[in-house]
Amino acid sequence: MPKYTKKNRPPRSTMAKSGADDCASIDDGVSLCSNISDGTSIYDDSEIGFSSTPDLIISSDSLDEKLDMSIEGLRNKDSRTREDSLRTLQALFSQKYIYDLVASRSENLTEQLAICLRKSNESEGRLAAIVTSLFVIQLGETSDELYTKFRDAIMPILRDESKSSILRKHFAKAIGIICFIACEDISMTVELMKALETIFSRSYLNGDGISPILNHDLQDLHTAALSSWCLLVSTMPNNLAHELVRMYAPEKIPGLIESNHAELRNQAGEAVAVLYEIARDIKSIFAEPPESLLLILEKKANESAKYKGKKEKRLQHATFREIYNSFEEGTSPEFDVKFGREVLEVTSWTTRLYYNTLSSILAAGVNVHLKENGFLRSIFNLEELDMEEIQQSKGNRLERQLANRSAFKIRTQALNKTRANKVTRSQYDD
């Protein structure tokens, strides 16, 4: 992620309240969101390009051994073995924050993940895209070299229209996250944004103002490409952000709101909200939306087409009502994310974009990373990590686990002894 964003333009109106709930457990396993306006824009994983939470539950025992075995499994010639290793890495990287273990093996992981990405097998490629994104989140460091290695593995397949749209969708989402975190070179970020626009521009309105008719998988790909493009827009310096707002906010992106694909419509609406929020932040002369855009937003907020399902209409109404109100009344999305004794207050479109993107891939592990991952904490302007408190929390958890194991062993021995006595008495009675 370019340093510009982290240092000079952090997400606005984002705070963390420490000690918000003294009774809350440090070991809370689930983030708590409240005050979400009708639950809008918290898309299902299938809608934004990543799979759901892995079934594997990783214990804290011998994490280094599990990591080494999984990396070794990526070298196996059998595709099923490689996929099993990728699933283990997905669970490990999402459920645990293990920077030291990952950083010491980053060279091996980078090499093996790049090989898996290049294989272009849909099942393995999808898993490799997820794991690569999680790997970069674990590192949380800028490295143009790292970005370039993964870009060179991903982009040939992402550009290849003969490849599966489902695979390309996962690659579009992954390269956006990788660039957002690792790429510091603005020119390389702009180059990627152009490539992503080339993909979703196929959904732009035709010359007659009609949306093109495309299959569902292709529209999912366009949604993922637009989501990554929007994520990278938020990293642009003021001069480039100003130009992007001028070029895309009045007509191009709003045109995607007319798509017949629900997720693409909603993603385009949020992209418009992010663009104009950035425009207001940098005091651009294009910060005010044209009347034609407001009419489109109002129309989508009240549309009641009979051919749309109830869930689809409800989500569309809530999404566009919130976007429309942000222009008319100056409001912003607001919801809280509780993790441990802290509360992350999300009060801007840009911050919500960050949270939705990262939580979609980290799933239930997002609160672990919010507590321990320095990169995520810097993204959301959370206070600096208190390593002593984290270590104490981990130590207390380990002590409880050891105590529980000891108690279980004692109970088991006592039950075995009782059963043995019953057997002896039964034989004697006979």
Disulfide bonds with the S-S distance in Angstrom:
none
